[in-house]
Amino acid sequence: MHEQSHGEAFFATFMNKFKGNGLYILDEPEAALSPTRQMAMISRMHDLSNQQSQFIIATHSPIIMGYPGAMILQISNNGIEVIEYEKTQNYIVMKEFINNRKKMLDVLLE
């Protein structure tokens, strides 16, 4: 593990050390993972969830938040509230950037 990058080590641990019937609390795992690895993480989470595991994840990743059936909690000045995936700020910003990249970059780089 010490010879791997941070992302490779995290992903290997996630894929090989996490087992069924577990409770996993993760803080921004996307920091170590490419979008492709985040999608692989969702697949592994699904396998583990089917083996009675639960996940609590603090994330800004629209990919990880997109896990089907996830309860997304938003913490704001109004407290903690359940929010729909498509209403999260990170989903909205990412969608806007992908759908309007040139326009967004023009504004950002003026």
Secondary structure, DSSP 8 states (H G I E B T S, - for coil): -TTS-HHHHHHHHHHHT--SS-EEEEE-GGGG--HHHHHHHHHHHHHHHTTT-EEEEE---HHHHTSTT---EEEETTEEEE--GGGSHHHHHHHHHHHTHHHHHHHHT-
